[in-house]
Amino acid sequence: MTKRLEGKHILVTAAGQGIGKASALALAAEGGQVLATDVNETLLESYRGVKGVATARLDVLDDEAVRKLIGSMERIDVLFNCAGYVHQGNIFETTEEQWDFSFNLNVRAMWKTMTAALPRMLEAGGGSIINMASVCSSTKGFPNRFLYGASKAAVIGMTKSVAADFVSK
């Protein structure tokens, strides 16, 4: 590894398994100081003894917990928003409750973590925000992924807008 992230402080949401876990491990292998978070603390136990990784429980749907955790970090150079939910079904198989949950987890939670992290990044002179989206979004539609695709399209639009506003800073 090149250690190109040496000294960088990185927050990864939904790091208990899957893409979040693989990313947290890769970021740490590159020298980053990773704070791997997940709503399920049991999943975080696998990080014991992994160099460069600390863990914390974080429910990204809890605005106060998000603000508190990000505020407690020494600094934040990279925010990797990986928390998400894949709803299965078409437009007629989607309830209002499912719509609200998917958009709250897949979009709103990213908005709230960015809102908490971005001021600290700007004060420090920069940073990077990675929002996990999907090809199933504004890029391409997939069968039985109506709600997932809609929420991930929103993630892409939100990410591009934040980048346009702050890329020069």
C-alpha positions in Angstrom: 0.0 0.0 0.0 1.1 3.6 -0.7 0.0 5.0 2.7 -1.5 8.0 0.7 -4.0 8.5 3.5 -1.4 8.8 6.3 -2.7 11.2 9.0 -6.2 11.5 7.5 -9.1 11.1 9.9 -12.0 9.2 8.2 -15.5 8.5 9.2 -17.3 5.5 7.5 -21.0 4.9 8.1 -22.4 1.4 7.9 -19.0 -0.1 8.2 -20.1 -3.3 9.9 -20.3 -5.4 6.7 -20.3 -5.3 2.9 -19.0 -2.3 1.0 -18.7 -0.2 4.2 -16.5 -2.8 5.9 -14.3 -3.4 2.8 -13.9 0.4 2.4 -13.0 1.0 6.0 -10.3 -1.8 5.9 -8.9 -0.4 2.6 -8.8 3.1 3.9 -7.0 2.0 7.0 -4.5 -0.1 4.9 -3.7 3.2 3.1 -2.8 4.8 6.5 -6.0 6.5 7.4 -7.3 6.7 10.9 -10.7 5.2 10.4 -13.7 5.6 12.6 -15.9 2.6 11.5 -19.5 3.1 12.6 -22.6 1.0 12.4 -26.0 0.8 14.1 -25.2 -2.8 14.9 -22.3 -2.8 17.4 -21.9 -6.6 17.1 -20.8 -6.2 13.5 -18.1 -3.8 14.7 -16.4 -6.4 16.9 -14.6 -7.9 13.9 -12.4 -4.8 13.9 -10.7 -5.7 17.2 -7.0 -5.5 16.7 -7.2 -3.9 13.2 -4.5 -1.2 13.0 -5.9 2.2 12.2 -9.5 1.4 12.9 -11.6 2.6 15.9 -15.3 1.8 16.2 -18.4 3.5 17.4 -22.1 2.8 17.3 -23.9 5.3 15.1 -27.5 5.4 14.1 -27.4 7.8 11.1 -31.2 8.3 11.5 -30.5 10.0 14.9 -29.6 13.6 14.1 -28.2 14.4 17.6 -26.1 11.3 17.6 -24.6 12.2 14.2 -23.8 15.8 15.4 -22.3 14.5 18.6 -20.1 11.9 17.0 -18.8 14.1 14.3 -18.3 16.9 16.8 -16.3 14.6 19.0 -13.8 13.7 16.3 -10.3 15.3 16.5 -10.9 16.3 12.9 -12.6 14.9 9.9 -10.8 14.8 6.5 -13.0 12.2 4.8 -16.7 11.4 5.3 -17.8 8.2 3.6 -21.5 7.8 3.7 -22.2 4.2 3.1 -25.4 3.6 5.1 -28.3 2.5 2.9 -31.2 0.3 2.3 -32.3 -1.7 -0.8 -36.1 -1.8 -1.1 -37.4 -4.5 -3.5 -40.5 -3.9 -5.4 -42.2 -1.7 -8.1 -44.1 1.5 -7.7 -47.3 -0.4 -6.7 -45.5 -2.5 -4.1 -44.2 0.6 -2.2 -45.9 2.0 0.8 -45.6 5.5 2.3 -43.7 4.0 5.3 -41.2 2.3 3.0 -40.8 5.5 1.0 -40.1 7.5 4.1 -37.7 5.0 5.6 -35.7 4.6 2.3 -35.4 8.3 1.8 -34.6 9.0 5.4 -31.8 6.4 5.4 -30.5 6.7 1.8 -30.7 10.4 1.4 -31.6 12.4 4.5 -28.9 10.7 6.7 -26.3 11.7 4.1 -27.5 15.3 4.2 -27.3 15.4 8.0 -23.8 13.9 8.1 -22.6 16.3 5.5 -24.2 19.2 7.3 -22.3 18.2 10.5 -18.9 17.4 8.8 -18.7 20.1 6.0 -18.2 23.1 8.3 -15.3 21.3 10.0 -13.7 20.4 6.7 -14.1 24.0 5.4 -12.5 25.4 8.6 -9.6 22.9 8.1 -9.1 24.0 4.5 -10.6 21.0 2.8 -11.8 17.4 2.9 -13.5 14.8 0.9 -17.1 13.5 1.0 -18.0 10.2 -0.6 -21.7 9.3 -0.9 -22.4 5.8 -1.9 -24.9 5.8 -4.7 -25.6 3.1 -7.3 -25.9 2.5 -11.0 -29.5 1.8 -10.1 -30.4 5.5 -9.9 -30.6 8.3 -12.4 -28.0 6.3 -14.4 -30.2 3.2 -15.1 -33.4 1.7 -13.9 -33.6 -1.9 -12.7 -36.7 -4.1 -12.3 -38.2 -4.2 -8.8 -35.9 -1.4 -7.5 -38.3 1.5 -7.9 -37.7 3.1 -4.5 -34.0 2.2 -4.3 -33.4 3.8 -7.7 -35.3 6.9 -6.8 -33.4 7.4 -3.5 -30.0 6.8 -5.1 -30.8 9.2 -7.9 -31.5 11.8 -5.1 -28.1 10.9 -3.6 -26.4 11.6 -7.0 -28.2 15.0 -7.4 -27.5 16.0 -3.8 -23.8 15.1 -4.1 -23.3 17.0 -7.3 -25.0 20.1 -5.8 -22.8 20.1 -2.7 -19.7 19.6 -4.9 -20.7 22.5 -7.2 -21.1 24.7 -4.1 -17.9 23.8 -2.3 -15.4 22.2 -4.7 -13.3 25.3 -4.9 -13.0 25.4 -1.1 
